Amino acid sequence: MEDVLEVYKRPYDEAYPVICMDEKPYQLLDHYKDPIAMSIKNPIAKEDYEYVRKGTASIFVFTEPLKGWRRTEALERRTRVDWAHQIKKLLTVDYADAKKVVLILDNCKTAAQKPDYYDPQINKDYARLTAHYGCSILPARPYRARDKASGENTVKFIEAWVIAYLRDGRFFFLGELNAAIKKRVDALNSQPFRGASYSRNDVFEKEYPLLMPLQPQSFELEEWRRSKVNIDYCIQLERQKYEPPRV
């Protein structure tokens, strides 16, 4: 397997971007009682120690270290289907015209159906998705923190500059949260670099004409299941019955 650290040493090539991906789960909490804000009569803000659980969410983070580009999105879960949709958005929207995207991600268990040191069985959805768009995936090695340092640092950056920025906001739907996250990330990507007059978005727009066109046919995610015919000669999928062809 190709060494991840050697990939980081490659010179920058806009046609073959190196993207780091990471995700982190979060617990959604709400106030049990409305907090008391600071005022002239109440110089100390008060907040009740009890809270109400509102479920969980996962924050997906993508970053290109050599260019400083990043994207963040919140989802309800982090299943293989959610992962596949995030990768598809990366390849069809963010880097639609790249010759090949080199994706470095955590050593996730969902990538292999049967883990094995010598002959692992890769998830079929992963293999089809990467083959369709010509993407290379390099899993980070276990117990090698340097392999995913860029992704972890971007997660810390998002926590400090996005999550902390939105900590006083109240969002009742993931659509509202993602809209606020996108607005904040776009503002960060539009800020000029230190000591320069251009931003990350300016660099991306300058390199965009150098990328290759996207595949004419979009990738469609498939889900395969083994089912037995019931006594009513039907199979059931997600509470919907289907009649299989008879031989």
VEXMAR-205785 format. One record per residue (C-alpha): chain; x, y, z negated; residue in three letters; residue number from 1. Coordinates in Angstrom, 3 decimals. Each point is the difference from the previous one (the first is absolute). Example, Ala and Ser with C-alpha at 12.3 -4.5 7.8 and 13.67 -1.06 7.14 Angstrom:
2
<seza ch="A" u="12.300" v="-4.500" w="-7.800" aa="ALA" i="1"/>
<seza ch="A" u="1.370" v="3.440" w="0.660" aa="SER" i="2"/>
END
This chain:
247
<seza ch="A" u="0.000" v="0.000" w="0.000" aa="MET" i="1"/>
<seza ch="A" u="1.220" v="3.454" w="0.827" aa="GLU" i="2"/>
<seza ch="A" u="1.422" v="1.897" w="-2.947" aa="ASP" i="3"/>
<seza ch="A" u="-2.265" v="2.833" w="-1.043" aa="VAL" i="4"/>
<seza ch="A" u="2.902" v="2.178" w="-1.101" aa="LEU" i="5"/>
<seza ch="A" u="1.580" v="-0.290" w="3.446" aa="GLU" i="6"/>
<seza ch="A" u="-3.249" v="1.262" w="1.527" aa="VAL" i="7"/>
<seza ch="A" u="0.180" v="3.083" w="-2.216" aa="TYR" i="8"/>
<seza ch="A" u="3.478" v="0.723" w="1.402" aa="LYS" i="9"/>
<seza ch="A" u="-1.213" v="0.230" w="3.590" aa="ARG" i="10"/>
<seza ch="A" u="0.223" v="3.427" w="1.653" aa="PRO" i="11"/>
<seza ch="A" u="-3.277" v="1.814" w="0.417" aa="TYR" i="12"/>
<seza ch="A" u="-1.911" v="-0.985" w="3.141" aa="ASP" i="13"/>
<seza ch="A" u="-3.432" v="1.517" w="0.590" aa="GLU" i="14"/>
<seza ch="A" u="-0.971" v="-2.904" w="2.294" aa="ALA" i="15"/>
<seza ch="A" u="0.707" v="-2.610" w="-2.711" aa="TYR" i="16"/>
<seza ch="A" u="-1.169" v="1.580" w="-3.273" aa="PRO" i="17"/>
<seza ch="A" u="0.745" v="-1.738" w="-3.310" aa="VAL" i="18"/>
<seza ch="A" u="-3.097" v="0.187" w="-2.214" aa="ILE" i="19"/>
<seza ch="A" u="-0.200" v="-0.972" w="-3.675" aa="CYS" i="20"/>
<seza ch="A" u="-3.303" v="-1.110" w="-1.499" aa="MET" i="21"/>
<seza ch="A" u="-1.083" v="-0.460" w="-3.589" aa="ASP" i="22"/>
<seza ch="A" u="-3.229" v="-0.060" w="-1.987" aa="GLU" i="23"/>
<seza ch="A" u="-0.976" v="0.408" w="-3.614" aa="LYS" i="24"/>
<seza ch="A" u="-3.259" v="-0.830" w="-1.832" aa="PRO" i="25"/>
<seza ch="A" u="-1.699" v="2.577" w="-2.191" aa="TYR" i="26"/>
<seza ch="A" u="-2.749" v="-0.230" w="-2.583" aa="GLN" i="27"/>
<seza ch="A" u="-2.873" v="2.446" w="0.481" aa="LEU" i="28"/>
<seza ch="A" u="-1.181" v="1.622" w="-3.234" aa="LEU" i="29"/>
<seza ch="A" u="-2.647" v="2.546" w="-0.890" aa="ASP" i="30"/>
<seza ch="A" u="-0.687" v="2.066" w="-3.106" aa="HIS" i="31"/>
<seza ch="A" u="-2.385" v="-1.494" w="-2.546" aa="TYR" i="32"/>
<seza ch="A" u="-0.777" v="3.525" w="-1.195" aa="LYS" i="33"/>
<seza ch="A" u="0.587" v="3.226" w="1.863" aa="ASP" i="34"/>
<seza ch="A" u="3.310" v="1.557" w="-1.064" aa="PRO" i="35"/>
<seza ch="A" u="0.019" v="3.386" w="-1.703" aa="ILE" i="36"/>
<seza ch="A" u="2.073" v="2.511" w="1.945" aa="ALA" i="37"/>
<seza ch="A" u="2.301" v="2.551" w="-1.591" aa="MET" i="38"/>
<seza ch="A" u="-1.589" v="3.383" w="-0.813" aa="SER" i="39"/>
<seza ch="A" u="0.459" v="2.994" w="-2.254" aa="ILE" i="40"/>
<seza ch="A" u="-2.099" v="-1.589" w="-2.740" aa="LYS" i="41"/>
<seza ch="A" u="1.536" v="-3.412" w="0.621" aa="ASN" i="42"/>
<seza ch="A" u="3.774" v="0.430" w="0.556" aa="PRO" i="43"/>
<seza ch="A" u="0.571" v="-3.785" w="0.203" aa="ILE" i="44"/>
<seza ch="A" u="-1.482" v="-2.096" w="2.795" aa="ALA" i="45"/>
<seza ch="A" u="-1.734" v="-3.121" w="-1.286" aa="LYS" i="46"/>
<seza ch="A" u="-0.521" v="-3.290" w="1.776" aa="GLU" i="47"/>
<seza ch="A" u="-1.661" v="-3.096" w="-1.417" aa="ASP" i="48"/>
<seza ch="A" u="2.164" v="-3.105" w="-0.308" aa="TYR" i="49"/>
<seza ch="A" u="-2.771" v="-2.266" w="1.321" aa="GLU" i="50"/>
<seza ch="A" u="-0.314" v="-0.524" w="3.731" aa="TYR" i="51"/>
<seza ch="A" u="-2.163" v="-1.843" w="2.490" aa="VAL" i="52"/>
<seza ch="A" u="1.457" v="-2.479" w="2.498" aa="ARG" i="53"/>
<seza ch="A" u="-0.919" v="0.720" w="3.609" aa="LYS" i="54"/>
<seza ch="A" u="1.796" v="-2.880" w="1.691" aa="GLY" i="55"/>
<seza ch="A" u="3.353" v="-0.028" w="1.744" aa="THR" i="56"/>
<seza ch="A" u="1.568" v="1.324" w="3.187" aa="ALA" i="57"/>
<seza ch="A" u="3.239" v="-0.535" w="1.894" aa="SER" i="58"/>
<seza ch="A" u="2.169" v="2.763" w="1.472" aa="ILE" i="59"/>
<seza ch="A" u="1.780" v="-0.945" w="3.252" aa="PHE" i="60"/>
<seza ch="A" u="3.113" v="2.047" w="0.810" aa="VAL" i="61"/>
<seza ch="A" u="1.967" v="0.140" w="3.267" aa="PHE" i="62"/>
<seza ch="A" u="3.174" v="2.006" w="0.488" aa="THR" i="63"/>
<seza ch="A" u="2.745" v="0.467" w="2.562" aa="GLU" i="64"/>
<seza ch="A" u="3.077" v="0.825" w="-2.118" aa="PRO" i="65"/>
<seza ch="A" u="2.201" v="1.440" w="2.756" aa="LEU" i="66"/>
<seza ch="A" u="-2.675" v="2.506" w="1.042" aa="LYS" i="67"/>
<seza ch="A" u="-1.795" v="0.618" w="-3.282" aa="GLY" i="68"/>
<seza ch="A" u="-3.449" v="-0.903" w="1.392" aa="TRP" i="69"/>
<seza ch="A" u="-2.535" v="-1.622" w="-2.327" aa="ARG" i="70"/>
<seza ch="A" u="-3.653" v="-1.076" w="-0.091" aa="ARG" i="71"/>
<seza ch="A" u="-2.172" v="-1.033" w="-2.950" aa="THR" i="72"/>
<seza ch="A" u="-3.446" v="-1.582" w="-0.184" aa="GLU" i="73"/>
<seza ch="A" u="-2.134" v="-1.482" w="-2.781" aa="ALA" i="74"/>
<seza ch="A" u="-1.998" v="-3.225" w="0.415" aa="LEU" i="75"/>
<seza ch="A" u="-2.246" v="-2.032" w="-2.259" aa="GLU" i="76"/>
<seza ch="A" u="2.042" v="-3.194" w="0.384" aa="ARG" i="77"/>
<seza ch="A" u="3.321" v="-1.223" w="1.357" aa="ARG" i="78"/>
<seza ch="A" u="-0.929" v="-3.181" w="1.831" aa="THR" i="79"/>
<seza ch="A" u="1.634" v="-1.267" w="3.191" aa="ARG" i="80"/>
<seza ch="A" u="-2.813" v="1.593" w="2.007" aa="VAL" i="81"/>
<seza ch="A" u="0.659" v="3.394" w="-1.606" aa="ASP" i="82"/>
<seza ch="A" u="3.720" v="-0.452" w="0.655" aa="TRP" i="83"/>
<seza ch="A" u="-0.635" v="-0.863" w="3.653" aa="ALA" i="84"/>
<seza ch="A" u="-2.199" v="3.068" w="0.508" aa="HIS" i="85"/>
<seza ch="A" u="2.684" v="2.234" w="-1.531" aa="GLN" i="86"/>
<seza ch="A" u="2.686" v="-1.443" w="2.278" aa="ILE" i="87"/>
<seza ch="A" u="-2.296" v="0.390" w="3.008" aa="LYS" i="88"/>
<seza ch="A" u="-0.556" v="3.663" w="-0.875" aa="LYS" i="89"/>
<seza ch="A" u="3.764" v="0.487" w="-0.327" aa="LEU" i="90"/>
<seza ch="A" u="0.656" v="-1.513" w="3.435" aa="LEU" i="91"/>
<seza ch="A" u="-2.971" v="1.476" w="1.873" aa="THR" i="92"/>
<seza ch="A" u="-0.318" v="3.459" w="-1.575" aa="VAL" i="93"/>
<seza ch="A" u="3.205" v="1.051" w="-1.755" aa="ASP" i="94"/>
<seza ch="A" u="2.505" v="-1.640" w="2.388" aa="TYR" i="95"/>
<seza ch="A" u="-2.192" v="-0.884" w="2.937" aa="ALA" i="96"/>
<seza ch="A" u="2.711" v="0.499" w="2.637" aa="ASP" i="97"/>
<seza ch="A" u="3.071" v="-1.409" w="-1.733" aa="ALA" i="98"/>
<seza ch="A" u="1.956" v="-2.685" w="1.841" aa="LYS" i="99"/>
<seza ch="A" u="0.282" v="-2.070" w="-3.180" aa="LYS" i="100"/>
<seza ch="A" u="-0.750" v="0.784" w="-3.636" aa="VAL" i="101"/>
<seza ch="A" u="2.300" v="-1.577" w="-2.579" aa="VAL" i="102"/>
<seza ch="A" u="-2.113" v="-0.413" w="-3.126" aa="LEU" i="103"/>
<seza ch="A" u="1.616" v="-0.696" w="-3.374" aa="ILE" i="104"/>
<seza ch="A" u="-2.453" v="-1.073" w="-2.673" aa="LEU" i="105"/>
<seza ch="A" u="-0.056" v="-1.670" w="-3.355" aa="ASP" i="106"/>
<seza ch="A" u="0.378" v="-3.764" w="-0.328" aa="ASN" i="107"/>
<seza ch="A" u="-3.785" v="-0.476" w="0.039" aa="CYS" i="108"/>
<seza ch="A" u="-1.568" v="-3.437" w="-0.391" aa="LYS" i="109"/>
<seza ch="A" u="-2.742" v="0.695" w="2.537" aa="THR" i="110"/>
<seza ch="A" u="2.528" v="-0.084" w="2.847" aa="ALA" i="111"/>
<seza ch="A" u="0.504" v="-3.774" w="-0.241" aa="ALA" i="112"/>
<seza ch="A" u="-2.665" v="-2.680" w="-0.108" aa="GLN" i="113"/>
<seza ch="A" u="2.516" v="-2.576" w="-1.248" aa="LYS" i="114"/>
<seza ch="A" u="3.177" v="1.454" w="-1.540" aa="PRO" i="115"/>
<seza ch="A" u="3.080" v="-2.079" w="0.647" aa="ASP" i="116"/>
<seza ch="A" u="3.688" v="0.883" w="-0.131" aa="TYR" i="117"/>
<seza ch="A" u="0.866" v="-1.715" w="3.302" aa="TYR" i="118"/>
<seza ch="A" u="-3.236" v="-0.078" w="2.022" aa="ASP" i="119"/>
<seza ch="A" u="-2.664" v="2.410" w="-1.305" aa="PRO" i="120"/>
<seza ch="A" u="-3.379" v="0.140" w="1.707" aa="GLN" i="121"/>
<seza ch="A" u="-0.749" v="3.608" w="0.858" aa="ILE" i="122"/>
<seza ch="A" u="-3.525" v="1.333" w="-0.262" aa="ASN" i="123"/>
<seza ch="A" u="-1.644" v="-0.258" w="3.428" aa="LYS" i="124"/>
<seza ch="A" u="-1.428" v="3.518" w="-0.201" aa="ASP" i="125"/>
<seza ch="A" u="3.458" v="1.408" w="-0.726" aa="TYR" i="126"/>
<seza ch="A" u="1.561" v="-1.878" w="2.897" aa="ALA" i="127"/>
<seza ch="A" u="-2.710" v="0.989" w="2.496" aa="ARG" i="128"/>
<seza ch="A" u="-0.008" v="3.647" w="-1.074" aa="LEU" i="129"/>
<seza ch="A" u="3.773" v="0.434" w="0.201" aa="THR" i="130"/>
<seza ch="A" u="0.222" v="-1.881" w="3.312" aa="ALA" i="131"/>
<seza ch="A" u="-2.773" v="2.113" w="1.537" aa="HIS" i="132"/>
<seza ch="A" u="1.665" v="3.327" w="-0.794" aa="TYR" i="133"/>
<seza ch="A" u="3.635" v="-1.142" w="0.100" aa="GLY" i="134"/>
<seza ch="A" u="0.663" v="0.775" w="-3.667" aa="CYS" i="135"/>
<seza ch="A" u="2.804" v="-1.481" w="-2.095" aa="SER" i="136"/>
<seza ch="A" u="-0.666" v="-0.710" w="-3.690" aa="ILE" i="137"/>
<seza ch="A" u="2.830" v="-0.399" w="-2.496" aa="LEU" i="138"/>
<seza ch="A" u="-1.132" v="-1.179" w="-3.453" aa="PRO" i="139"/>
<seza ch="A" u="2.025" v="1.364" w="-2.871" aa="ALA" i="140"/>
<seza ch="A" u="1.976" v="-2.611" w="-1.909" aa="ARG" i="141"/>
<seza ch="A" u="-1.090" v="-0.870" w="-3.539" aa="PRO" i="142"/>
<seza ch="A" u="2.091" v="1.537" w="-2.783" aa="TYR" i="143"/>
<seza ch="A" u="1.639" v="2.395" w="2.503" aa="ARG" i="144"/>
<seza ch="A" u="-1.262" v="3.430" w="-0.967" aa="ALA" i="145"/>
<seza ch="A" u="2.135" v="1.725" w="2.649" aa="ARG" i="146"/>
<seza ch="A" u="-1.987" v="-1.629" w="2.808" aa="ASP" i="147"/>
<seza ch="A" u="-3.136" v="1.998" w="-0.824" aa="LYS" i="148"/>
<seza ch="A" u="1.485" v="3.089" w="-1.616" aa="ALA" i="149"/>
<seza ch="A" u="-1.462" v="2.351" w="2.624" aa="SER" i="150"/>
<seza ch="A" u="-3.495" v="-1.386" w="-0.449" aa="GLY" i="151"/>
<seza ch="A" u="0.197" v="0.146" w="-3.793" aa="GLU" i="152"/>
<seza ch="A" u="1.337" v="3.561" w="0.094" aa="ASN" i="153"/>
<seza ch="A" u="-2.867" v="1.037" w="2.258" aa="THR" i="154"/>
<seza ch="A" u="-2.484" v="-1.531" w="-2.445" aa="VAL" i="155"/>
<seza ch="A" u="1.584" v="2.080" w="-2.785" aa="LYS" i="156"/>
<seza ch="A" u="-0.141" v="3.080" w="2.237" aa="PHE" i="157"/>
<seza ch="A" u="-3.711" v="-0.598" w="0.694" aa="ILE" i="158"/>
<seza ch="A" u="-0.676" v="-0.471" w="-3.713" aa="GLU" i="159"/>
<seza ch="A" u="1.722" v="3.292" w="-0.848" aa="ALA" i="160"/>
<seza ch="A" u="-1.188" v="2.179" w="2.904" aa="TRP" i="161"/>
<seza ch="A" u="-3.352" v="-1.530" w="0.972" aa="VAL" i="162"/>
<seza ch="A" u="-1.500" v="-2.079" w="-2.809" aa="ILE" i="163"/>
<seza ch="A" u="1.053" v="2.471" w="-2.692" aa="ALA" i="164"/>
<seza ch="A" u="-1.229" v="2.883" w="2.177" aa="TYR" i="165"/>
<seza ch="A" u="-3.460" v="-1.622" w="0.183" aa="LEU" i="166"/>
<seza ch="A" u="-0.145" v="-1.163" w="-3.627" aa="ARG" i="167"/>
<seza ch="A" u="-2.619" v="2.599" w="-0.973" aa="ASP" i="168"/>
<seza ch="A" u="-2.260" v="-0.771" w="2.945" aa="GLY" i="169"/>
<seza ch="A" u="-3.011" v="-2.305" w="-0.212" aa="ARG" i="170"/>
<seza ch="A" u="-0.760" v="-2.223" w="2.991" aa="PHE" i="171"/>
<seza ch="A" u="-3.037" v="-2.243" w="0.175" aa="PHE" i="172"/>
<seza ch="A" u="0.833" v="-1.711" w="3.299" aa="PHE" i="173"/>
<seza ch="A" u="3.205" v="-1.213" w="1.618" aa="LEU" i="174"/>
<seza ch="A" u="-0.780" v="2.187" w="3.007" aa="GLY" i="175"/>
<seza ch="A" u="0.180" v="3.108" w="-2.176" aa="GLU" i="176"/>
<seza ch="A" u="3.260" v="-1.200" w="-1.579" aa="LEU" i="177"/>
<seza ch="A" u="1.606" v="-0.800" w="3.364" aa="ASN" i="178"/>
<seza ch="A" u="-1.053" v="3.386" w="1.390" aa="ALA" i="179"/>
<seza ch="A" u="1.681" v="1.740" w="-2.938" aa="ALA" i="180"/>
<seza ch="A" u="3.105" v="-2.204" w="0.331" aa="ILE" i="181"/>
<seza ch="A" u="0.244" v="0.687" w="3.744" aa="LYS" i="182"/>
<seza ch="A" u="-0.324" v="3.738" w="-0.531" aa="LYS" i="183"/>
<seza ch="A" u="2.763" v="-0.020" w="-2.608" aa="ARG" i="184"/>
<seza ch="A" u="2.352" v="-2.253" w="2.036" aa="VAL" i="185"/>
<seza ch="A" u="-0.530" v="2.140" w="3.123" aa="ASP" i="186"/>
<seza ch="A" u="0.928" v="3.067" w="-2.028" aa="ALA" i="187"/>
<seza ch="A" u="3.189" v="-1.706" w="-1.219" aa="LEU" i="188"/>
<seza ch="A" u="0.930" v="-1.139" w="3.517" aa="ASN" i="189"/>
<seza ch="A" u="-0.535" v="3.559" w="1.261" aa="SER" i="190"/>
<seza ch="A" u="2.375" v="1.554" w="-2.531" aa="GLN" i="191"/>
<seza ch="A" u="3.355" v="1.026" w="1.523" aa="PRO" i="192"/>
<seza ch="A" u="3.085" v="-1.929" w="-0.996" aa="PHE" i="193"/>
<seza ch="A" u="2.273" v="1.627" w="-2.534" aa="ARG" i="194"/>
<seza ch="A" u="2.257" v="2.454" w="1.820" aa="GLY" i="195"/>
<seza ch="A" u="-1.800" v="-0.518" w="3.348" aa="ALA" i="196"/>
<seza ch="A" u="-2.856" v="1.588" w="1.910" aa="SER" i="197"/>
<seza ch="A" u="-1.638" v="-3.246" w="1.222" aa="TYR" i="198"/>
<seza ch="A" u="-2.039" v="-2.653" w="-1.805" aa="SER" i="199"/>
<seza ch="A" u="-0.576" v="-3.744" w="0.251" aa="ARG" i="200"/>
<seza ch="A" u="-3.004" v="0.524" w="2.269" aa="ASN" i="201"/>
<seza ch="A" u="2.127" v="2.147" w="2.321" aa="ASP" i="202"/>
<seza ch="A" u="2.564" v="-2.799" w="0.314" aa="VAL" i="203"/>
<seza ch="A" u="-2.736" v="-2.554" w="0.687" aa="PHE" i="204"/>
<seza ch="A" u="-1.626" v="2.146" w="2.701" aa="GLU" i="205"/>
<seza ch="A" u="3.400" v="0.519" w="1.651" aa="LYS" i="206"/>
<seza ch="A" u="0.716" v="-3.740" w="0.167" aa="GLU" i="207"/>
<seza ch="A" u="-3.510" v="-1.099" w="0.970" aa="TYR" i="208"/>
<seza ch="A" u="0.509" v="0.402" w="3.805" aa="PRO" i="209"/>
<seza ch="A" u="2.977" v="-2.401" w="-0.180" aa="LEU" i="210"/>
<seza ch="A" u="-2.127" v="-2.913" w="-1.216" aa="LEU" i="211"/>
<seza ch="A" u="-1.402" v="-2.716" w="2.256" aa="MET" i="212"/>
<seza ch="A" u="-3.730" v="-0.322" w="0.809" aa="PRO" i="213"/>
<seza ch="A" u="-2.230" v="-2.185" w="-2.140" aa="LEU" i="214"/>
<seza ch="A" u="-1.250" v="-3.450" w="0.995" aa="GLN" i="215"/>
<seza ch="A" u="-3.099" v="0.297" w="2.255" aa="PRO" i="216"/>
<seza ch="A" u="-1.946" v="-2.528" w="-2.096" aa="GLN" i="217"/>
<seza ch="A" u="-0.464" v="0.592" w="-3.719" aa="SER" i="218"/>
<seza ch="A" u="0.708" v="-2.754" w="-2.488" aa="PHE" i="219"/>
<seza ch="A" u="-3.064" v="-1.638" w="-1.546" aa="GLU" i="220"/>
<seza ch="A" u="0.264" v="-1.731" w="-3.342" aa="LEU" i="221"/>
<seza ch="A" u="-1.419" v="-3.515" w="-0.096" aa="GLU" i="222"/>
<seza ch="A" u="-1.057" v="-2.111" w="-2.948" aa="GLU" i="223"/>
<seza ch="A" u="0.027" v="-3.787" w="0.275" aa="TRP" i="224"/>
<seza ch="A" u="-1.930" v="-2.285" w="-2.328" aa="ARG" i="225"/>
<seza ch="A" u="-0.699" v="-3.720" w="-0.144" aa="ARG" i="226"/>
<seza ch="A" u="-3.669" v="-0.753" w="-0.624" aa="SER" i="227"/>
<seza ch="A" u="-2.132" v="-3.107" w="-0.215" aa="LYS" i="228"/>
<seza ch="A" u="-3.448" v="-0.203" w="1.534" aa="VAL" i="229"/>
<seza ch="A" u="-2.698" v="0.016" w="-2.662" aa="ASN" i="230"/>
<seza ch="A" u="-3.064" v="-2.189" w="-0.093" aa="ILE" i="231"/>
<seza ch="A" u="-1.913" v="2.644" w="1.980" aa="ASP" i="232"/>
<seza ch="A" u="2.558" v="-0.284" w="2.856" aa="TYR" i="233"/>
<seza ch="A" u="1.374" v="3.489" w="-0.702" aa="CYS" i="234"/>
<seza ch="A" u="3.172" v="1.483" w="-1.402" aa="ILE" i="235"/>
<seza ch="A" u="-0.041" v="2.992" w="-2.326" aa="GLN" i="236"/>
<seza ch="A" u="2.387" v="2.950" w="0.104" aa="LEU" i="237"/>
<seza ch="A" u="-0.464" v="3.007" w="-2.290" aa="GLU" i="238"/>
<seza ch="A" u="-3.627" v="-0.940" w="-0.747" aa="ARG" i="239"/>
<seza ch="A" u="-0.781" v="-0.265" w="3.701" aa="GLN" i="240"/>
<seza ch="A" u="-0.862" v="-3.342" w="1.600" aa="LYS" i="241"/>
<seza ch="A" u="1.219" v="-1.015" w="3.451" aa="TYR" i="242"/>
<seza ch="A" u="-0.917" v="-3.021" w="2.066" aa="GLU" i="243"/>
<seza ch="A" u="3.065" v="-1.730" w="1.486" aa="PRO" i="244"/>
<seza ch="A" u="-0.093" v="-1.501" w="3.491" aa="PRO" i="245"/>
<seza ch="A" u="-1.243" v="-3.566" w="0.129" aa="ARG" i="246"/>
<seza ch="A" u="1.862" v="-2.729" w="1.821" aa="VAL" i="247"/>
END
